Amino acid sequence: MWYRHWHDGNVNGERRDRAFASILKQASATADDTARALDMSGATGTDALIGVIWRHTEAPAIAYDASRREFTATAARSARYDQEVVLPGGGSVQVTRCFVVIYTHSPDQAWTSRVSERDDDVCRPGTAIGGLVRLARTRVSSMSAEDLTRAGVQKALDPTGRLRSYDVKSAVRRADTVTVSILLSSPDTTVGQCYRFTRHAPGGAGQGSAPALPVSSC
């Protein structure tokens, strides 16, 4: 029994280390791919560049520092490995690491990326915002067209008026499309991220998807 416990511990440790290494490799590869995509996009506007970063990284929180001309994307990355145990209860285990990636662009130079690992606490606000985005997409998708107003969306997201997570800034209708801008805040209010939700709403009580993109401001 002692030997099996020692053996399983070694095996699990090696598998965990490989999972962590895989996460770091994936994060670095994604950062490099995103930098190349920024170069190829030809985009210059802040929101357009944030869109490129989000489409390649799906980082829920992306900030822009105009003074340094850099974007910071914060996201947790996960991997799974099979854990060896003597007693029942083993199986697949998920491990997570938190990464901050800074994308910088100088005149006449290509985009560069710098990846750094941080404590899990750094990623928790962004992870919470990612959950808020998914909930908002579900709510906005299911709303009737006539309710897609600033007040209507705010009520759908915060029926009691007591939450600080959602602050609907605007709901603009153009032809059959409504664009809703929402400031999403983490539970501890340390991180806020504006998202723009686009919903096709030709009228009536029909439902429709509501794709979301992070933007620099609401």
Residue frames as a rotation matrix with the C-alpha (Angstrom) as fourth column:
MET 1
0.564 0.826 0.000 0.00
0.826 -0.564 0.000 0.00
0.000 0.000 -1.000 0.00
TRP 2
0.422 -0.483 -0.767 2.82
0.161 -0.793 0.587 2.40
-0.892 -0.371 -0.257 0.89
TYR 3
-0.647 -0.717 0.259 4.60
0.353 0.019 0.935 1.71
-0.675 0.697 0.241 -2.39
ARG 4
-0.195 0.651 0.733 1.39
0.971 0.024 0.237 2.19
0.137 0.759 -0.637 -4.37
HIS 5
0.758 0.457 -0.465 0.77
0.559 -0.823 0.102 5.50
-0.336 -0.338 -0.879 -2.61
TRP 6
0.018 -0.849 -0.529 4.33
0.028 -0.528 0.849 6.63
-0.999 -0.030 0.014 -3.36
HIS 7
-0.690 -0.284 0.666 4.12
0.599 0.292 0.746 5.46
-0.406 0.913 -0.031 -6.97
ASP 8
0.202 0.865 0.459 0.76
0.972 -0.236 0.018 7.12
0.124 0.443 -0.888 -7.59
GLY 9
0.650 -0.001 -0.760 2.03
0.338 -0.896 0.289 10.32
-0.681 -0.445 -0.582 -6.04
ASN 10
-0.425 -0.886 -0.184 4.99
0.092 -0.245 0.965 10.40
-0.901 0.393 0.186 -8.42
VAL 11
-0.583 0.279 0.763 2.83
0.809 0.280 0.516 9.59
-0.069 0.918 -0.389 -11.42
ASN 12
0.511 0.859 -0.023 0.27
0.858 -0.511 -0.043 12.24
-0.049 0.002 -0.999 -10.50
GLY 13
0.350 -0.467 -0.812 3.00
0.169 -0.821 0.545 14.79
-0.921 -0.328 -0.209 -9.92
GLU 14
-0.730 -0.650 0.213 4.50
0.280 0.000 0.960 14.13
-0.624 0.760 0.181 -13.36
ARG 15
-0.288 0.710 0.643 1.09
0.943 0.095 0.318 14.33
0.165 0.698 -0.697 -15.02
ARG 16
0.661 0.514 -0.547 0.29
0.639 -0.768 0.050 17.56
-0.394 -0.382 -0.836 -13.18
ASP 17
-0.099 -0.789 -0.606 3.61
0.067 -0.613 0.787 19.08
-0.993 0.037 0.113 -14.24
ARG 18
-0.797 -0.160 0.582 2.95
0.554 0.189 0.811 18.08
-0.240 0.969 -0.062 -17.85
ALA 19
0.205 0.949 0.239 -0.51
0.975 -0.220 0.038 19.64
0.088 0.225 -0.970 -17.66
PHE 20
0.565 -0.064 -0.823 0.95
0.317 -0.904 0.287 22.89
-0.762 -0.423 -0.490 -16.31
ALA 21
-0.534 -0.836 -0.128 3.61
0.116 -0.222 0.968 22.87
-0.838 0.502 0.216 -19.02
SER 22
-0.508 0.435 0.744 0.94
0.861 0.255 0.439 22.30
0.002 0.864 -0.504 -21.65
ILE 23
0.594 0.754 -0.280 -1.06
0.766 -0.637 -0.091 25.28
-0.247 -0.160 -0.956 -20.37
LEU 24
0.221 -0.598 -0.770 2.00
0.022 -0.787 0.617 27.55
-0.975 -0.153 -0.160 -20.51
LYS 25
-0.762 -0.515 0.393 2.86
0.351 0.182 0.919 26.35
-0.545 0.838 0.042 -24.02
GLN 26
-0.109 0.822 0.559 -0.69
0.990 0.038 0.138 26.97
0.092 0.568 -0.818 -25.18
ALA 27
0.660 0.354 -0.662 -0.76
0.511 -0.858 0.050 30.44
-0.551 -0.371 -0.748 -23.62
SER 28
-0.210 -0.838 -0.503 2.51
-0.039 -0.507 0.861 31.39
-0.977 0.201 0.074 -25.33
ALA 29
-0.766 -0.038 0.642 1.36
0.597 0.329 0.732 30.03
-0.239 0.943 -0.230 -28.69
THR 30
0.284 0.945 0.164 -1.95
0.958 -0.274 -0.081 31.89
-0.032 0.180 -0.983 -28.43
ALA 31
0.474 -0.177 -0.862 -0.13
0.212 -0.927 0.308 35.13
-0.854 -0.329 -0.402 -27.58
ASP 32
-0.635 -0.768 -0.079 2.16
0.045 -0.140 0.989 34.74
-0.771 0.625 0.124 -30.61
ASP 33
-0.522 0.523 0.673 -0.78
0.853 0.323 0.410 33.91
-0.003 0.789 -0.615 -32.90
THR 34
0.533 0.774 -0.342 -2.68
0.784 -0.604 -0.144 36.93
-0.318 -0.191 -0.929 -31.63
ALA 35
0.054 -0.606 -0.794 0.26
0.007 -0.795 0.607 39.26
-0.999 -0.038 -0.039 -32.23
ARG 36
-0.876 -0.356 0.326 0.49
0.286 0.162 0.945 38.01
-0.389 0.920 -0.040 -35.81
ALA 37
-0.115 0.923 0.368 -3.27
0.992 0.088 0.088 38.46
0.048 0.376 -0.926 -36.24
LEU 38
0.503 0.235 -0.832 -2.99
0.429 -0.904 0.004 42.06
-0.750 -0.359 -0.555 -35.02
ASP 39
-0.504 -0.762 -0.407 -0.29
-0.087 -0.425 0.901 42.68
-0.859 0.489 0.148 -37.63
MET 40
-0.872 0.145 0.467 -2.34
0.484 0.402 0.777 41.12
-0.075 0.904 -0.421 -40.40
SER 41
0.001 0.988 -0.157 -5.60
0.909 -0.066 -0.411 42.82
-0.416 -0.142 -0.898 -39.43
GLY 42
-0.587 -0.277 0.760 -4.48
0.620 -0.759 0.202 46.32
0.521 0.590 0.617 -40.38
ALA 43
0.519 0.847 -0.115 -6.86
0.698 -0.342 0.628 47.61
0.493 -0.406 -0.769 -37.70
THR 44
-0.561 -0.701 0.442 -6.06
0.321 -0.675 -0.664 50.91
0.764 -0.231 0.603 -36.01
GLY 45
0.085 0.681 0.727 -9.10
-0.578 -0.561 0.592 51.70
0.811 -0.471 0.346 -33.86
THR 46
-0.635 -0.371 0.678 -8.97
-0.770 0.229 -0.596 50.69
0.066 -0.900 -0.431 -30.21
ASP 47
0.144 0.787 0.600 -12.20
-0.717 0.501 -0.484 48.68
-0.682 -0.361 0.636 -30.25
ALA 48
0.759 0.083 -0.646 -11.27
-0.588 0.514 -0.625 46.96
0.280 0.854 0.439 -33.51
LEU 49
-0.252 -0.937 -0.241 -7.94
-0.584 0.346 -0.735 45.87
0.772 -0.045 -0.634 -32.00
ILE 50
-0.510 0.178 0.842 -9.65
-0.779 0.320 -0.539 44.68
-0.366 -0.930 -0.024 -28.82
GLY 51
0.596 0.802 -0.047 -11.95
-0.719 0.507 -0.475 42.65
-0.357 0.317 0.879 -31.07
VAL 52
0.374 -0.552 -0.745 -8.98
-0.541 0.522 -0.659 40.95
0.753 0.650 -0.104 -32.74
ILE 53
-0.673 -0.661 0.332 -7.45
-0.630 0.278 -0.725 40.09
0.387 -0.697 -0.603 -29.36
TRP 54
-0.205 0.673 0.710 -10.74
-0.803 0.299 -0.516 38.75
-0.560 -0.676 0.479 -28.01
ARG 55
0.698 0.522 -0.490 -11.46
-0.715 0.547 -0.436 36.58
0.040 0.655 0.755 -31.05
HIS 56
0.172 -0.721 -0.671 -8.09
-0.348 0.593 -0.726 34.86
0.922 0.358 -0.148 -30.67
THR 57
-0.806 -0.592 0.027 -7.84
-0.198 0.225 -0.954 34.69
0.558 -0.774 -0.299 -26.88
GLU 58
0.169 0.960 -0.223 -11.42
0.283 0.169 0.944 34.92
0.944 -0.222 -0.243 -25.57
ALA 59
-0.775 -0.447 -0.447 -9.94
0.573 -0.200 -0.795 36.79
0.266 -0.872 0.411 -22.61
PRO 60
0.191 0.973 -0.129 -12.94
0.951 -0.150 0.272 38.19
0.245 -0.174 -0.954 -20.67
ALA 61
0.779 0.007 -0.627 -11.03
0.298 -0.884 0.360 41.29
-0.551 -0.468 -0.691 -19.54
ILE 62
0.028 -0.746 0.665 -9.00
0.991 -0.069 -0.118 43.36
0.134 0.662 0.737 -22.03
ALA 63
0.640 0.138 -0.756 -7.71
0.433 -0.878 0.205 46.79
-0.635 -0.458 -0.622 -21.00
TYR 64
0.400 -0.498 0.769 -6.06
0.769 -0.275 -0.578 49.50
0.499 0.823 0.273 -23.09
ASP 65
0.334 -0.416 -0.846 -3.41
0.588 -0.609 0.532 51.90
-0.737 -0.675 0.041 -21.81
ALA 66
0.918 0.114 0.380 -3.22
0.384 -0.499 -0.777 54.83
0.101 0.859 -0.502 -24.23
SER 67
0.746 -0.665 -0.023 -0.09
-0.612 -0.699 0.370 56.29
-0.262 -0.262 -0.929 -22.63
ARG 68
-0.189 -0.839 0.510 1.85
-0.456 0.535 0.711 53.08
-0.870 -0.098 -0.484 -23.23
ARG 69
0.027 0.301 -0.953 0.02
-0.997 0.075 -0.005 52.09
0.070 0.951 0.302 -26.40
GLU 70
-0.880 -0.355 -0.317 -0.54
-0.333 0.935 -0.122 48.59
0.339 -0.002 -0.941 -25.05
PHE 71
0.257 0.962 -0.091 -3.37
-0.724 0.254 0.641 46.16
0.640 -0.098 0.762 -24.47
THR 72
-0.784 -0.461 0.416 -3.52
-0.620 0.539 -0.570 43.84
0.039 -0.705 -0.708 -21.46
ALA 73
0.176 0.816 -0.550 -5.52
-0.622 0.526 0.581 40.62
0.763 0.240 0.600 -21.69
THR 74
-0.638 -0.319 0.701 -6.13
-0.766 0.349 -0.539 38.63
-0.073 -0.881 -0.467 -18.50
ALA 75
0.405 0.781 -0.475 -7.45
-0.791 0.560 0.246 35.07
0.458 0.276 0.845 -18.62
ALA 76
-0.037 -0.318 0.948 -7.27
-0.708 0.678 0.199 31.75
-0.705 -0.663 -0.250 -16.80
ARG 77
0.021 -0.026 -0.999 -6.29
-0.859 0.510 -0.032 28.68
0.511 0.860 -0.012 -18.81
SER 78
0.264 0.194 0.945 -7.06
-0.778 0.621 0.090 25.10
-0.570 -0.759 0.316 -17.84
ALA 79
-0.268 -0.282 -0.921 -6.04
-0.726 0.688 0.000 21.55
0.634 0.669 -0.389 -18.68
ARG 80
0.668 0.544 0.509 -7.03
-0.740 0.556 0.378 18.11
-0.077 -0.629 0.774 -17.39
TYR 81
-0.450 -0.736 -0.506 -5.09
-0.701 0.642 -0.311 14.99
0.554 0.215 -0.804 -16.48
ASP 82
0.549 0.623 -0.558 -6.05
-0.193 0.744 0.640 11.56
0.813 -0.243 0.528 -15.19
GLN 83
-0.052 -0.519 0.853 -5.18
-0.963 -0.201 -0.180 11.04
0.265 -0.831 -0.489 -11.53
GLU 84
-0.174 -0.108 -0.979 -4.04
-0.008 0.994 -0.108 7.64
0.985 -0.011 -0.174 -10.24
VAL 85
-0.202 0.121 0.972 -5.50
-0.959 -0.225 -0.171 6.63
0.198 -0.967 0.161 -6.86
VAL 86
-0.977 -0.144 -0.159 -5.80
-0.100 0.962 -0.255 3.39
0.190 -0.234 -0.954 -4.91
LEU 87
-0.581 0.810 -0.084 -9.24
0.415 0.206 -0.886 4.14
-0.700 -0.550 -0.456 -3.52
PRO 88
-0.019 0.660 0.751 -12.33
0.989 -0.096 0.110 5.13
0.144 0.745 -0.651 -5.55
GLY 89
0.668 0.347 -0.658 -12.70
0.473 -0.881 0.015 8.80
-0.575 -0.322 -0.752 -6.30
GLY 90
-0.424 -0.873 -0.240 -9.88
0.247 -0.366 0.897 9.38
-0.872 0.321 0.371 -8.77
GLY 91
0.386 0.539 0.748 -10.22
0.859 0.085 -0.504 10.21
-0.335 0.838 -0.431 -12.42
SER 92
0.045 -0.334 0.941 -9.91
0.759 -0.602 -0.249 13.39
0.650 0.726 0.227 -14.39
VAL 93
0.207 -0.084 -0.975 -8.50
0.797 -0.564 0.217 16.43
-0.568 -0.822 -0.050 -12.56
GLN 94
0.630 0.046 0.775 -8.54
0.585 -0.684 -0.436 20.01
0.510 0.728 -0.458 -13.84
VAL 95
-0.056 -0.689 -0.722 -5.66
0.852 -0.411 0.326 22.39
-0.521 -0.597 0.610 -13.19
THR 96
0.777 0.422 0.467 -5.71
0.595 -0.736 -0.323 26.10
0.208 0.529 -0.823 -13.93
ARG 97
-0.345 -0.860 -0.377 -3.15
0.878 -0.437 0.195 28.85
-0.332 -0.264 0.906 -14.36
CYS 98
0.723 0.575 -0.382 -3.63
0.465 -0.815 -0.346 32.60
-0.511 0.072 -0.857 -14.61
PHE 99
-0.296 -0.831 0.471 -1.92
0.933 -0.145 0.330 34.58
-0.206 0.537 0.818 -17.36
VAL 100
0.583 0.325 -0.745 -1.59
0.117 -0.940 -0.319 38.24
-0.804 0.099 -0.586 -18.19
VAL 101
-0.068 -0.563 0.823 -0.55
0.960 0.189 0.208 39.01
-0.273 0.804 0.528 -21.76
ILE 102
0.257 0.054 -0.965 0.54
0.032 -0.998 -0.048 42.49
-0.966 -0.019 -0.259 -22.84
TYR 103
0.252 -0.096 0.963 0.35
0.954 0.192 -0.231 43.37
-0.163 0.977 0.140 -26.54
THR 104
0.201 -0.321 -0.925 2.43
0.137 -0.926 0.351 46.35
-0.970 -0.197 -0.143 -27.64
HIS 105
0.406 -0.056 0.912 2.77
0.913 0.066 -0.402 48.13
-0.038 0.996 0.078 -30.95
SER 106
-0.002 -0.475 -0.880 5.20
0.208 -0.861 0.464 50.90
-0.978 -0.182 0.101 -31.85
PRO 107
0.725 0.281 -0.629 5.26
-0.477 -0.454 -0.753 52.86
-0.497 0.846 -0.195 -35.11
ASP 108
0.360 -0.543 -0.759 6.95
-0.848 0.149 -0.509 50.94
0.389 0.827 -0.407 -37.93
GLN 109
-0.774 -0.593 0.223 7.26
-0.632 0.698 -0.337 47.84
0.044 -0.402 -0.915 -35.75
ALA 110
-0.354 0.637 -0.685 5.37
-0.036 0.722 0.691 44.60
0.935 0.269 -0.233 -35.53
TRP 111
0.546 0.608 0.576 3.07
-0.678 -0.082 0.730 43.77
0.492 -0.789 0.368 -32.64
THR 112
-0.589 -0.718 -0.371 4.80
-0.257 0.602 -0.756 42.01
0.766 -0.350 -0.539 -29.75
SER 113
0.620 0.784 -0.019 3.41
-0.277 0.241 0.930 39.99
0.734 -0.572 0.366 -26.83
ARG 114
-0.625 -0.743 0.239 4.68
-0.494 0.139 -0.858 39.41
0.605 -0.654 -0.454 -23.30
VAL 115
0.391 0.755 -0.527 3.23
-0.074 0.596 0.799 36.55
0.918 -0.274 0.289 -21.27
SER 116
-0.701 -0.568 0.431 3.46
-0.500 -0.039 -0.865 36.47
0.508 -0.822 -0.257 -17.49
GLU 117
-0.148 0.625 -0.766 1.92
0.493 0.718 0.491 34.08
0.858 -0.304 -0.415 -14.99
ARG 118
-0.488 0.076 0.870 0.11
-0.611 -0.741 -0.278 35.55
0.623 -0.667 0.408 -12.00
ASP 119
-0.943 0.235 0.237 -1.63
-0.086 0.516 -0.852 34.36
-0.322 -0.824 -0.467 -8.86
ASP 120
-0.601 0.771 0.212 -5.11
0.773 0.494 0.398 32.95
0.202 0.403 -0.893 -9.33
ASP 121
-0.059 0.595 -0.802 -6.57
0.683 -0.562 -0.467 36.01
-0.728 -0.575 -0.373 -7.57
VAL 122
-0.694 -0.277 -0.665 -5.60
-0.208 -0.807 0.553 38.16
-0.689 0.522 0.503 -10.57
CYS 123
-0.947 0.279 -0.161 -7.83
-0.083 0.271 0.959 36.16
0.311 0.921 -0.233 -12.90
ARG 124
-0.652 0.730 -0.205 -10.85
0.699 0.474 -0.535 35.74
-0.293 -0.492 -0.819 -10.62
PRO 125
-0.249 0.617 -0.747 -12.49
-0.130 -0.785 -0.605 39.09
-0.960 -0.053 0.276 -11.48
GLY 126
-0.543 -0.008 -0.840 -12.17
-0.825 -0.182 0.535 38.41
-0.158 0.983 0.092 -15.21
THR 127
-0.955 0.217 -0.200 -13.47
0.171 0.959 0.224 34.88
0.241 0.180 -0.954 -14.82
ALA 128
-0.454 0.825 -0.338 -16.50
0.523 -0.060 -0.850 36.29
-0.721 -0.563 -0.404 -12.99
ILE 129
-0.242 0.329 -0.913 -17.04
-0.594 -0.794 -0.129 38.80
-0.767 0.511 0.387 -15.80
GLY 130
-0.873 -0.100 -0.477 -16.93
-0.456 0.514 0.726 35.95
0.173 0.852 -0.495 -18.32
GLY 131
-0.758 0.641 -0.121 -19.79
0.643 0.702 -0.307 34.31
-0.112 -0.310 -0.944 -16.44
LEU 132
-0.218 0.673 -0.707 -21.74
0.134 -0.697 -0.704 37.58
-0.967 -0.248 0.061 -16.43
VAL 133
-0.595 -0.054 -0.802 -21.28
-0.730 -0.380 0.568 37.86
-0.335 0.924 0.186 -20.19
ARG 134
-0.950 0.227 -0.216 -22.72
0.092 0.861 0.501 34.40
0.300 0.456 -0.838 -20.76
LEU 135
-0.456 0.822 -0.341 -25.73
0.737 0.134 -0.662 35.18
-0.499 -0.554 -0.667 -18.56
ALA 136
-0.247 0.342 -0.906 -26.30
-0.267 -0.923 -0.276 38.52
-0.931 0.174 0.320 -20.30
ARG 137
-0.845 -0.075 -0.529 -26.18
-0.535 0.138 0.834 36.86
0.011 0.988 -0.157 -23.72
THR 138
-0.807 0.577 -0.125 -28.82
0.574 0.817 0.060 34.37
0.137 -0.023 -0.990 -22.60
ARG 139
-0.246 0.746 -0.619 -31.09
0.570 -0.406 -0.715 37.07
-0.784 -0.528 -0.325 -21.19
VAL 140
-0.360 0.064 -0.931 -30.75
-0.529 -0.836 0.147 39.45
-0.769 0.545 0.335 -24.15
SER 141
-0.966 -0.045 -0.254 -31.25
-0.239 0.527 0.816 36.59
0.097 0.849 -0.520 -26.62
SER 142
-0.672 0.724 -0.156 -34.54
0.737 0.675 -0.037 35.62
0.078 -0.140 -0.987 -25.00
MET 143
-0.523 0.470 -0.711 -36.05
0.187 -0.751 -0.633 39.12
-0.832 -0.464 0.305 -24.73
SER 144
0.374 0.710 0.596 -38.85
0.851 -0.007 -0.525 40.29
-0.369 0.704 -0.607 -26.97
ALA 145
-0.256 -0.537 0.804 -37.97
0.863 -0.501 -0.060 43.00
0.435 0.679 0.592 -29.46
GLU 146
0.403 0.502 0.766 -40.07
0.179 -0.864 0.471 45.70
0.898 -0.053 -0.438 -27.79
ASP 147
0.975 -0.046 -0.218 -38.32
0.215 -0.049 0.975 45.13
-0.055 -0.998 -0.038 -24.45
LEU 148
0.187 -0.974 0.124 -34.87
0.981 0.180 -0.070 45.73
0.046 0.134 0.990 -25.90
THR 149
0.659 -0.017 0.752 -34.49
0.006 -1.000 -0.028 49.19
0.752 0.023 -0.659 -24.38
ARG 150
-0.424 -0.856 0.295 -31.97
-0.304 -0.173 -0.937 50.44
0.853 -0.488 -0.187 -21.84
ALA 151
-0.283 0.396 0.874 -34.51
-0.959 -0.105 -0.263 50.13
-0.013 -0.912 0.409 -19.02
GLY 152
0.737 0.644 -0.207 -35.85
-0.659 0.752 -0.007 46.81
0.151 0.142 0.978 -20.30
VAL 153
0.330 -0.701 -0.632 -32.44
0.041 0.680 -0.732 45.16
0.943 0.216 0.253 -20.48
GLN 154
-0.589 -0.553 0.589 -31.44
-0.525 -0.291 -0.799 46.55
0.614 -0.781 -0.119 -17.08
LYS 155
0.108 0.729 0.676 -34.57
-0.986 0.165 -0.020 45.07
-0.126 -0.664 0.737 -15.53
ALA 156
0.820 0.191 -0.539 -34.00
-0.355 0.909 -0.218 41.72
0.448 0.370 0.814 -17.23
LEU 157
0.011 -0.926 -0.379 -30.44
0.116 0.377 -0.919 41.53
0.993 -0.033 0.112 -15.88
ASP 158
-0.931 -0.339 -0.139 -31.14
0.201 -0.157 -0.967 43.03
0.306 -0.928 0.214 -12.45
PRO 159
-0.148 0.989 0.028 -34.83
0.482 0.048 0.875 42.53
0.864 0.143 -0.483 -11.55
THR 160
0.408 0.323 -0.854 -34.37
0.911 -0.079 0.405 43.69
0.063 -0.943 -0.326 -7.96
GLY 161
0.706 -0.195 0.681 -32.21
0.060 -0.941 -0.332 46.71
0.706 0.275 -0.653 -8.76
ARG 162
0.912 -0.328 0.245 -29.71
-0.302 -0.134 0.944 45.66
-0.277 -0.935 -0.221 -6.10
LEU 163
0.587 -0.723 0.364 -26.93
0.740 0.661 0.121 44.16
-0.328 0.199 0.923 -8.17
ARG 164
0.485 -0.520 -0.703 -23.76
-0.382 -0.849 0.364 46.06
-0.787 0.092 -0.610 -9.04
SER 165
-0.198 -0.622 0.757 -22.71
0.371 0.668 0.645 43.58
-0.907 0.409 0.099 -11.70
TYR 166
-0.262 0.207 0.943 -24.67
0.965 0.029 0.262 45.07
0.027 0.978 -0.207 -14.61
ASP 167
-0.143 0.239 -0.960 -24.92
0.150 -0.954 -0.259 48.71
-0.978 -0.181 0.101 -15.67
VAL 168
0.083 0.265 0.961 -26.73
0.968 0.207 -0.140 49.04
-0.236 0.942 -0.239 -18.99
LYS 169
-0.574 -0.446 -0.687 -25.41
0.327 -0.894 0.307 52.20
-0.751 -0.049 0.658 -20.61
SER 170
-0.368 0.456 -0.810 -27.40
-0.794 -0.608 0.018 52.27
-0.485 0.650 0.586 -23.84
ALA 171
-0.288 0.332 0.898 -29.62
0.501 0.852 -0.154 50.31
-0.816 0.406 -0.412 -26.22
VAL 172
-0.365 0.023 -0.931 -29.52
-0.587 -0.782 0.211 51.72
-0.723 0.623 0.299 -29.73
ARG 173
0.177 0.529 0.830 -31.83
0.435 0.714 -0.548 50.46
-0.883 0.459 -0.104 -32.46
ARG 174
-0.384 -0.263 -0.885 -30.86
-0.701 -0.541 0.465 50.79
-0.601 0.799 0.023 -36.10
ALA 175
-0.303 0.421 -0.855 -33.23
-0.767 0.425 0.481 49.18
0.566 0.802 0.194 -38.58
ASP 176
0.684 0.619 -0.386 -33.73
-0.336 0.736 0.587 45.61
0.648 -0.272 0.712 -37.32
THR 177
0.036 -0.769 -0.638 -30.68
0.601 0.527 -0.602 45.54
0.799 -0.362 0.481 -35.05
VAL 178
0.908 0.189 0.375 -30.34
-0.190 -0.612 0.768 46.61
0.374 -0.768 -0.519 -31.42
THR 179
-0.053 -0.974 -0.222 -26.89
0.305 0.196 -0.932 47.26
0.951 -0.117 0.287 -29.96
VAL 180
0.923 0.382 0.029 -26.75
0.048 -0.191 0.980 47.11
0.381 -0.904 -0.194 -26.16
SER 181
-0.111 -0.980 0.165 -23.72
-0.089 -0.155 -0.984 48.47
0.990 -0.123 -0.070 -24.29
ILE 182
0.901 0.420 -0.106 -23.24
0.010 0.224 0.974 47.13
0.433 -0.879 0.198 -20.77
LEU 183
-0.118 -0.900 0.419 -20.58
-0.747 -0.197 -0.635 47.77
0.654 -0.388 -0.650 -18.15
LEU 184
0.715 0.273 -0.644 -19.94
0.097 0.874 0.477 44.47
0.693 -0.403 0.598 -16.36
SER 185
0.087 -0.662 0.745 -18.26
-0.853 -0.436 -0.288 44.57
0.515 -0.610 -0.602 -12.96
SER 186
-0.429 -0.327 -0.842 -16.66
0.122 0.903 -0.413 41.78
0.895 -0.280 -0.347 -10.96
PRO 187
0.456 0.708 -0.539 -18.26
0.608 0.193 0.770 40.98
0.649 -0.679 -0.343 -7.58
ASP 188
0.120 -0.481 -0.868 -15.51
0.916 -0.283 0.283 42.85
-0.382 -0.830 0.407 -5.75
THR 189
0.925 0.377 -0.040 -15.87
0.312 -0.816 -0.487 45.76
-0.217 0.438 -0.872 -8.24
THR 190
0.157 -0.943 -0.294 -12.10
0.050 -0.290 0.956 45.77
-0.986 -0.165 0.002 -8.84
VAL 191
-0.883 -0.433 0.179 -12.47
0.162 0.075 0.984 45.09
-0.440 0.898 0.004 -12.56
GLY 192
0.232 0.948 -0.219 -14.99
-0.075 -0.207 -0.975 46.49
-0.970 0.243 0.023 -15.00
GLN 193
-0.845 -0.464 0.264 -15.31
0.200 0.182 0.963 45.66
-0.495 0.867 -0.061 -18.67
CYS 194
-0.085 0.807 -0.584 -17.64
-0.693 -0.469 -0.547 47.15
-0.716 0.358 0.599 -21.24
TYR 195
-0.736 -0.037 0.676 -19.30
0.370 0.814 0.448 44.73
-0.567 0.580 -0.585 -23.65
ARG 196
-0.463 0.592 -0.660 -21.37
-0.817 -0.573 0.060 45.40
-0.343 0.567 0.749 -26.73
PHE 197
-0.544 0.409 0.732 -24.20
0.279 0.912 -0.301 42.94
-0.791 0.041 -0.611 -27.43
THR 198
-0.731 0.279 -0.622 -25.77
-0.670 -0.464 0.580 42.87
-0.127 0.841 0.526 -30.88
ARG 199
-0.561 0.635 0.530 -29.27
0.263 0.745 -0.614 41.46
-0.785 -0.205 -0.585 -31.30
HIS 200
-0.931 0.364 0.036 -31.29
-0.025 -0.161 0.987 41.11
0.364 0.918 0.159 -34.48
ALA 201
-0.630 0.741 -0.233 -34.80
0.423 0.075 -0.903 42.27
-0.652 -0.667 -0.361 -33.51
PRO 202
-0.910 0.262 0.322 -37.19
0.235 -0.314 0.920 42.67
0.342 0.912 0.224 -36.44
GLY 203
-0.449 0.796 0.405 -40.19
-0.825 -0.544 0.153 42.94
0.343 -0.265 0.901 -34.14
GLY 204
0.471 0.717 -0.514 -42.61
-0.374 0.690 0.620 40.75
0.799 -0.100 0.593 -32.22
ALA 205
0.698 -0.118 0.707 -41.72
-0.688 0.164 0.707 38.39
-0.199 -0.979 0.033 -29.42
GLY 206
0.867 -0.367 -0.337 -39.19
0.101 0.793 -0.601 36.33
0.488 0.487 0.724 -31.33
GLN 207
0.719 -0.695 -0.011 -35.81
0.007 -0.008 1.000 35.41
-0.695 -0.719 -0.001 -29.92
GLY 208
0.861 -0.509 0.011 -32.38
0.008 -0.008 -1.000 35.72
0.509 0.861 -0.003 -31.46
SER 209
0.318 -0.828 -0.461 -28.72
0.933 0.360 -0.004 35.25
0.170 -0.429 0.887 -30.67
ALA 210
0.992 -0.025 0.125 -26.83
-0.052 -0.975 0.218 38.12
0.116 -0.222 -0.968 -29.07
PRO 211
0.332 -0.940 -0.074 -23.11
0.777 0.317 -0.543 37.98
0.534 0.123 0.836 -29.89
ALA 212
0.971 -0.050 -0.235 -20.95
0.129 -0.714 0.688 39.99
-0.203 -0.698 -0.687 -27.49
LEU 213
0.260 -0.931 0.257 -17.62
0.662 -0.021 -0.749 41.79
0.703 0.365 0.611 -27.90
PRO 214
0.264 -0.259 -0.929 -15.54
0.826 -0.436 0.356 43.63
-0.498 -0.862 0.099 -25.29
VAL 215
0.451 -0.124 0.884 -14.96
0.552 -0.739 -0.385 47.33
0.701 0.662 -0.265 -26.04
SER 216
-0.559 -0.829 -0.008 -12.81
0.549 -0.363 -0.753 50.03
0.621 -0.425 0.658 -24.49
SER 217
-0.947 0.300 -0.113 -15.70
-0.105 -0.623 -0.775 52.10
-0.303 -0.722 0.622 -23.14
CYS 218
-0.353 0.909 0.223 -19.48
0.894 0.398 -0.206 52.22
-0.276 0.126 -0.953 -23.02
